[in-house]
Each structure stands twice: as structure tokens, then as C-alpha cells.
Amino acid sequence: MTFIRVSTMTPLTGREEEASQVNQELVDLYGSQEGCVSCHFVKAADNSGEQGRISVWSSERAANDAATQERSLQLRSRLHLLVRRGHQDRSFTSATATTNAAVGSAL
């Protein structure tokens, strides 16, 4: 079953670029890990300044293994100093599997 992790945050004023850089480093790190299907750095389409990461994993274990690596812990610790309180880290499992062909035919 696919495991999905979503992290969203709002950088402190003046720390937006640094937070973006750390998020991109995390995306690069996670994207190179075994079990990572895809990993993306995202920014809000509105003017909220919110940003984050979305990663798709082959399993919860793969996601947890990557998240508990020393480099991941260092980067996430640094990120906590750059963002407002109340950032969110959420985990999901896929309820259904779809293929691109099925999605395309539904459009």
C-alpha cells in the first residue's frame, strides 16, 4: 500500500528563501532513498507564503527509515528554526490505486 507524507509550513518573515533551500535539500535527500516513489517541494498558489513537501513511498517503513536518518534529522531540526509554530506533518495511506489511463479517461 502506498504511504504518503505531507509537510506544510509558513516560513518566518525574512526566512522564506532559507526555508525553501532546506525543504529542497530534504526533497533531494528523500528522492534518493530506497522506497521513495516521488518527492516534491511545493509552494502555495495563493499569497499565504506556505510551502512544504509531498512524498510518496512504497511503505511506511521506507518513509520512516528516511526520516530518521541523521541528515534528515539535522535538516528538519534546522527547518524548525525557520518556520512559524503550527507547521503540520501528516501521513496518509492510499485508499485506492489508479493508473494514469484511468485518470485520463475520467477527465
C-alpha positions as CSV (number, residue, x, y, z in Angstrom):
1,M,0.0,0.0,0.0
2,T,1.3,3.4,-0.9
3,F,2.3,5.7,2.0
4,I,2.1,9.5,1.6
5,R,3.7,12.1,3.8
6,V,2.7,15.8,3.6
7,S,4.5,18.6,5.5
8,T,3.3,22.2,5.3
9,M,4.7,25.2,7.0
10,T,4.9,29.0,6.8
11,P,8.4,30.5,7.0
12,L,9.2,33.3,9.4
13,T,9.3,36.7,7.8
14,G,12.7,37.1,6.0
15,R,13.5,33.4,6.2
16,E,11.5,32.3,3.2
17,E,14.4,31.6,0.9
18,E,16.4,29.7,3.6
19,A,13.3,27.6,4.4
20,S,12.9,26.9,0.7
21,Q,16.5,25.7,0.4
22,V,16.2,23.4,3.4
23,N,13.0,21.9,2.0
24,Q,14.6,21.4,-1.3
25,E,17.5,19.6,0.4
26,L,15.1,17.3,2.1
27,V,13.3,16.6,-1.2
28,D,16.6,15.8,-2.8
29,L,17.6,13.5,0.1
30,Y,14.3,11.7,0.3
31,G,14.1,11.3,-3.5
32,S,17.4,9.3,-3.4
33,Q,16.2,6.9,-0.8
34,E,15.1,3.4,-1.3
35,G,11.3,3.1,-1.4
36,C,10.7,6.8,-2.4
37,V,8.3,6.8,-5.4
38,S,8.3,10.6,-5.7
39,C,9.0,13.6,-3.7
40,H,8.1,17.3,-4.4
41,F,8.8,20.7,-2.9
42,V,5.6,22.8,-3.1
43,K,4.6,26.4,-2.6
44,A,1.1,27.7,-2.1
45,A,-0.6,29.1,-5.2
46,D,-2.1,31.9,-3.1
47,N,-0.2,34.7,-1.3
48,S,0.0,32.8,2.1
49,G,3.7,32.1,1.7
50,E,3.1,28.5,2.8
51,Q,5.4,25.8,1.5
52,G,6.1,22.2,2.1
53,R,6.9,18.7,0.8
54,I,4.8,15.9,-0.5
55,S,6.5,12.5,-0.7
56,V,5.1,9.1,-1.9
57,W,6.6,6.0,-0.5
58,S,6.3,2.3,-1.2
59,S,5.7,1.7,2.5
60,E,5.5,3.5,5.9
61,R,8.8,1.8,6.9
62,A,10.6,3.3,3.9
63,A,9.3,6.7,4.8
64,N,10.3,6.3,8.5
65,D,13.7,4.9,7.6
66,A,14.4,8.0,5.5
67,A,13.0,10.4,8.1
68,T,15.2,9.0,10.9
69,Q,18.5,9.3,9.1
70,E,21.0,11.6,10.7
71,R,21.0,14.1,7.7
72,S,17.2,14.2,7.7
73,L,17.1,14.9,11.4
74,Q,19.6,17.7,11.0
75,L,17.8,19.4,8.2
76,R,14.4,19.1,9.9
77,S,15.8,20.5,13.1
78,R,17.2,23.5,11.2
79,L,13.9,23.9,9.4
80,H,12.0,24.2,12.7
81,L,14.0,27.4,13.5
82,L,12.9,28.9,10.2
83,V,9.2,28.4,10.3
84,R,6.2,29.6,12.3
85,R,4.8,27.4,15.1
86,G,2.0,25.2,14.0
87,H,3.5,23.6,10.9
88,Q,1.9,20.3,10.0
89,D,3.3,16.9,9.3
90,R,0.6,14.4,8.1
91,S,0.7,10.9,6.9
92,F,-1.8,9.1,4.6
93,T,-2.2,5.7,3.1
94,S,-3.8,5.4,-0.4
95,A,-7.4,4.2,-0.2
96,T,-7.5,3.2,-3.9
97,A,-5.0,2.7,-6.7
98,T,-5.5,4.4,-10.0
99,T,-3.5,4.4,-13.2
100,N,-2.8,7.3,-15.5
101,A,-5.0,5.7,-18.1
102,A,-7.9,5.5,-15.6
103,V,-7.4,9.1,-14.6
104,G,-7.2,10.3,-18.2
105,S,-10.4,8.6,-19.1
106,A,-12.2,10.2,-16.2
107,L,-11.3,13.7,-17.4
